[in-house]
Amino acid sequence: MIEILTLTVNPAVDVSTAVERVLDTHKLRCEAASRYPGGGGINVARVIQRLEGAHANCLALYLAGGVAGDLLEQLLAAERVSCRRLPIAGETRENFSVKERSTGREFRFVLPGARVSAAEWAHALDVFEAFMPAPRYLVLSGSMAPGLPAQAYADLARRANARGARMVLDTSGPPLALALDAGVYLVKPSLAELAELAGQPLPEEAAQVCAAREIVAQGRAQIVALTLGERGALLVSSAETIRVKALPVSVSSAIGAGDSFLAGLIVALRRGDGLAAAARLAQAAASATLLTTGTALCDAAEVKRLYDAESPQVC
């Protein structure tokens, strides 16, 4: 039985490099590039593999095509991530990040990705339905692929709910709102995404907590995990509100920190930890990822060190 299934419909090969200064119209002589597997669900699976090792019981399902899709498959194999590629006709995208050494700023260039046809999406749904029994957790993380309707995640959420799988959602825009209408187990919005769902700015913590509680009260999600960057995170359920502080680390790159946060949450919740302990592991995984470049993601030993260092504030 696969306990955790992640699905990435718009993955990428993440290319990262550095340059002294970013200037327009000039040729910028960059460092040698590093390449990593990319895409929300793929990153979640990578971190779960690192934290749980042989006990991960996690499969990364992803749609990929072309030369970049072949490279993505090779990169995942090199990291020994359990995965399954669903071939598509389009060319998988590459995303590009550049660290400006003189200022420490990071520039991220994100391409739209390959178009996914109705037949290719129908095949992905059939693959999900073929898992017997259904996975305990289904993680939908990342942007919607071009060609897919906004309600695609909502359709899959209904299938997951019907089969008793716990749907974990991390996306944005109409796909986020529509999937919440179908009902999910856990949703991880950013502050901007939560404000869009609430239909108003949420500058104060009290307003953020109220907006998250409203989603829970409406039955749209059982847990809302609001990530707040350098201000930490808020986790809200019907019974608890957990405030977890950001950890004092030197930031090398923020790429993949949110995916690492989500992976830490899932690992802790699957093993039966309470929400406060899950918040600690999630924040430790996110903070450890901030220490690395590009989409290298976190080191398990560093996650453990940070996990032992701080405790969340319980509201």
C-alpha positions in Angstrom: 0.0 0.0 0.0 1.2 3.5 -0.9 0.5 5.7 2.1 1.5 9.0 0.5 0.9 9.8 -3.1 2.0 13.2 -4.5 0.8 14.4 -7.9 2.6 17.1 -9.9 0.9 18.1 -13.1 3.3 20.9 -14.0 6.8 19.8 -12.9 10.1 21.3 -13.9 13.8 20.9 -14.1 15.0 23.7 -11.8 18.2 25.4 -13.0 20.1 27.6 -10.5 23.2 29.7 -10.9 24.8 32.9 -9.5 26.2 36.1 -10.9 27.9 39.1 -9.3 25.3 41.6 -10.4 22.2 41.4 -12.6 22.3 44.2 -15.3 20.1 44.7 -18.3 21.5 44.6 -21.9 24.8 43.0 -20.6 26.1 39.5 -21.1 26.0 38.1 -17.5 28.8 35.6 -16.9 27.2 33.0 -14.5 28.6 30.3 -12.4 28.2 26.7 -13.5 24.5 25.8 -13.3 23.0 23.2 -10.9 19.9 21.2 -11.8 17.4 19.7 -9.5 14.0 18.0 -9.8 11.3 20.6 -9.4 7.5 21.0 -8.9 5.5 21.1 -5.7 4.6 17.5 -5.3 8.0 16.3 -6.4 9.7 18.5 -3.8 7.3 17.2 -1.1 8.2 13.6 -2.0 12.0 14.4 -2.1 11.8 15.8 1.5 9.7 13.0 2.8 12.2 10.5 1.4 15.0 12.4 3.2 13.2 12.5 6.5 11.8 9.0 6.5 14.3 7.0 4.4 13.2 3.4 3.9 10.0 4.1 5.8 8.9 6.9 3.5 6.2 4.8 1.7 5.7 7.8 -0.7 5.3 7.8 -4.4 5.7 10.8 -6.6 3.4 10.7 -9.6 4.1 13.3 -12.3 3.3 14.2 -15.9 6.4 14.9 -18.0 7.5 14.8 -21.6 10.4 15.6 -24.0 14.1 15.9 -23.3 13.6 17.9 -20.1 11.1 15.2 -18.9 13.9 12.6 -19.5 16.3 14.7 -17.5 13.8 15.1 -14.7 13.4 11.3 -14.5 17.1 10.9 -14.3 17.4 13.5 -11.5 14.8 11.8 -9.5 16.4 8.4 -10.0 19.7 9.9 -8.8 18.0 10.9 -5.5 16.4 7.5 -5.2 12.9 9.1 -5.0 10.2 6.5 -5.6 8.3 7.9 -8.5 6.2 7.1 -11.6 6.2 9.2 -14.8 3.1 9.6 -16.8 4.2 10.5 -20.3 2.8 13.6 -22.1 3.3 14.9 -25.6 4.5 18.3 -24.5 8.0 19.4 -23.4 8.5 19.7 -19.6 9.6 23.1 -18.6 12.8 24.4 -17.1 12.7 27.1 -14.4 15.7 29.4 -13.8 16.9 31.1 -10.7 19.9 33.5 -10.4 21.5 34.6 -7.1 23.0 38.1 -7.2 26.1 37.8 -5.1 26.6 41.5 -4.6 23.2 41.9 -2.8 22.1 38.4 -1.9 18.9 38.9 -3.9 17.4 36.0 -5.8 15.7 36.3 -9.2 13.4 33.5 -10.3 12.1 33.0 -13.9 9.2 30.5 -14.1 7.9 29.2 -17.4 4.3 28.2 -18.0 5.0 24.5 -18.6 3.7 21.9 -21.1 0.1 21.8 -22.2 -1.7 18.7 -20.8 -4.5 17.3 -23.0 -7.8 16.0 -21.8 -6.8 12.4 -22.6 -3.5 12.8 -20.6 -5.4 14.1 -17.6 -8.0 11.3 -17.9 -5.1 8.8 -17.8 -3.8 10.4 -14.6 -7.2 10.1 -13.0 -7.4 6.4 -14.0 -4.0 5.8 -12.5 -5.2 7.3 -9.2 -8.3 5.2 -9.3 -6.2 2.1 -9.9 -4.4 2.3 -6.5 -5.9 -0.4 -4.3 -6.4 0.5 -1.6 -6.4 4.3 -2.0 -3.4 6.1 -0.6 -3.8 7.5 2.9 -2.7 10.9 1.8 -3.0 12.5 -1.7 -0.9 15.6 -2.1 -1.7 18.0 -4.9 1.0 20.6 -4.8 2.1 23.1 -7.5 0.6 25.1 -10.3 -2.0 23.9 -12.7 -0.7 22.8 -16.1 -1.7 24.7 -19.2 -4.7 23.0 -20.9 -6.3 21.7 -17.7 -9.6 23.3 -16.5 -9.6 25.2 -13.2 -11.8 22.6 -11.6 -9.3 19.7 -12.3 -8.0 19.6 -8.7 -11.6 19.8 -7.4 -12.6 16.8 -9.5 -9.7 14.9 -8.1 -10.5 16.1 -4.5 -14.0 14.6 -4.9 -12.5 11.3 -6.1 -10.1 11.3 -3.1 -12.9 12.0 -0.7 -15.0 9.2 -2.1 -12.2 6.8 -1.6 -11.3 7.9 1.9 -7.9 9.5 1.0 -6.8 12.6 2.9 -6.4 15.4 0.3 -3.5 17.8 1.0 -3.6 20.9 -1.2 -1.1 23.6 -2.1 -1.9 25.7 -5.1 -3.3 29.1 -5.9 -6.0 31.0 -7.8 -9.3 29.5 -9.0 -7.9 25.9 -8.7 -7.4 26.5 -5.0 -10.9 27.9 -4.3 -12.7 25.3 -6.4 -10.8 22.4 -4.7 -11.7 23.9 -1.3 -15.3 23.9 -2.3 -15.0 20.1 -2.8 -13.5 19.8 0.6 -9.9 18.8 1.6 -8.1 17.5 4.6 -5.3 20.1 4.7 -4.6 23.3 2.8 -1.4 25.4 2.9 -2.1 28.9 1.5 0.3 31.8 1.6 -1.0 35.1 3.2 -1.8 36.5 -0.3 -3.8 33.4 -1.2 -5.7 33.4 2.1 -6.5 37.1 1.7 -7.8 36.3 -1.8 -10.0 33.5 -0.4 -11.3 35.8 2.3 -11.9 38.7 -0.1 -10.1 41.2 2.0 -6.6 42.2 3.2 -5.5 40.3 6.3 -2.7 42.5 7.8 -3.2 41.5 11.5 -2.7 38.0 13.0 -6.2 38.1 14.5 -7.8 38.6 11.0 -5.6 35.8 9.6 -6.7 33.4 12.3 -10.4 34.3 11.7 -10.1 33.7 8.0 -8.5 30.3 8.6 -11.1 29.4 11.1 -13.8 30.3 8.7 -12.4 27.8 6.1 -12.5 25.1 8.8 -15.9 26.0 10.0 -17.3 25.9 6.4 -16.0 22.3 6.1 -13.6 23.3 3.2 -10.5 22.0 5.1 -9.9 20.3 8.4 -6.5 22.0 8.8 -5.3 25.3 7.5 -1.5 25.8 7.5 -0.8 29.5 6.8 2.9 30.1 5.9 4.1 33.6 6.6 7.8 33.6 5.6 10.0 35.3 8.1 7.1 35.6 10.4 6.7 31.8 10.8 3.4 30.1 10.3 -0.1 29.6 11.8 -1.9 26.2 11.9 -5.6 26.2 12.6 -8.0 23.3 13.1 -11.4 23.1 14.8 -9.7 22.4 18.1 -6.3 24.3 18.0 -4.5 27.4 16.8 -0.7 27.0 16.7 1.7 29.9 16.2 5.1 28.7 15.2 8.0 31.2 15.0 10.5 31.5 12.1 13.8 30.0 13.1 17.0 32.2 13.0 18.8 30.9 10.0 20.9 32.5 7.3 18.9 32.4 4.1 20.7 31.2 1.0 17.6 30.5 -1.1 13.8 30.4 -0.4 13.0 28.0 -3.2 11.3 24.9 -2.0 10.8 26.1 1.6 7.0 25.9 1.4 7.2 22.4 -0.1 9.5 21.3 2.7 7.1 22.8 5.3 4.3 20.7 3.8 6.4 17.6 3.7 7.3 18.0 7.4 3.6 18.4 8.3 2.6 15.3 6.5 5.4 13.2 8.0 4.5 14.3 11.5 0.7 13.9 11.1 1.1 10.5 9.5 3.0 9.2 12.5 0.3 10.5 14.8 2.0 13.6 16.2 -0.2 16.5 17.5 -0.5 19.7 15.6 2.1 21.5 17.7 4.7 18.8 17.1 3.8 18.8 13.4 4.3 22.6 13.2 7.7 22.2 14.7 8.9 19.6 12.2 7.4 21.6 9.3 9.1 24.8 10.3 12.4 22.9 10.9 12.2 21.4 7.4 11.4 24.8 5.8 14.2 26.5 7.7 16.8 23.8 6.8 15.8 24.3 3.2 16.5 28.1 3.5 20.2 27.2 4.2 20.6 25.5 0.8 21.0 26.9 -2.7 18.5 26.5 -5.6 16.2 23.6 -5.1 18.7 21.4 -3.2 16.2 21.3 -0.3 16.9 20.3 3.3 19.3 17.9 4.9 17.7 15.5 7.4 20.4 16.0 10.1 19.9 19.8 9.9 16.1 19.4 10.2 16.6 17.4 13.4 18.9 20.0 14.9 16.4 22.8 14.2 13.5 20.7 15.4 15.2 20.3 18.7 16.0 24.0 19.0 12.7 25.7 19.2 9.0 25.2 20.3 5.9 26.8 18.8 3.8 29.4 20.7 0.3 28.0 21.2 -2.4 30.6 21.0 
